C-alpha cells in the first residue's frame, strides 16, 4: 500500500502534538475540560488537535474523509464513513487517554489510522512525552525509530503480562473477569489504549482484552500488532476490522496463546 509517505503523516502528527497538545499538558484551566457523558472527558486540546489534524490530513490526501472521535461524539452517523465506500478514511483519536491528560499523568498519545474499503491500511501511534512514534503499513511491518517491531511470543497464562480491560463489560461479566487476574504473571490497566498497544509492540505486554472497540482506539494499534506478528481477533475468533464496534477484541503473541486465553477468559 502506498497512498502517501507515512513519514509525512508522522511529521504532521508531531507538529500538531507540539502546537495543540503538549503546551496544554498540566496547563488546563477548569473550563478547558468537560464531560461528553458521565466519566467521558474531552479537553480543548482534544478538540483543537482534531480540528487541525482533519484539515492537514485532508489537504495531504485530497478526496479523503475523516472519522474523528470528537466529531463522532457530536454526530454518530459519521462513523459509517469507514465502511460506506472506497474513499480513504482517516480515523483520528487526537488525545487517547484524555482522563490521564486532564489529570496531569503523562500516559496519553495520538492515534491515527487510514482505512480504505473498510480495512485499515496504515496506522500511527505517537507518544509525545516519550517521543515514541510507531508506524505500520499493511504488508510492510510495524516500525519505531528505524527498527522493526516484533510481538513477544506468548506462553502459559501464568507467565503472561498484559492488559485486562474489563471496564466496558456488563457488570456480572466484569466481576467474573476480575477474579481471573491471579491467573497471570501480572495485569495492568493504563486507561490509554495507545500505551497498551505500545506495550504490546515493545515487549512489555503479551496480551490485551477489550470489549468496546471504537475505531479511533483500536484501528491503528490492531494493525501495528498484527504487522509485528501478533494475533488479533474478535472474541469469537473472527477477524477484527475498523468498522467493528461490538464483538470485543483479544490480542496475543501467537495462535496457541490466543486460544488458551480465550478458553480461560470465556469458558
Buried (B, 14 or more C-beta within 10 A) or exposed (E): EEBBEBEEBBEBBBEBBEEBBBEBBEEBEEEBBEEBEEEEBBBBBBBBBBBBBBEBBBEBBEEBBBBBBBBBBEEEEBBEBBBEEEEBBBBBBBBBBBBBBBBEBBBBBBBBBBBBEBBBBBBBBBBBBEEBBBBBBBEBBBBBEEEEBBBBBBBEBEEBBBBBBBEEBEEEBEEBBEEBEEBBEEBBEBBBBBBBBBBBBBBBBBBBBBBBBBBBBBBBBBBBBBBBBBBBBBBEEEEBBBBBEEBBBBBBBBEEBBBBBBEEBBE
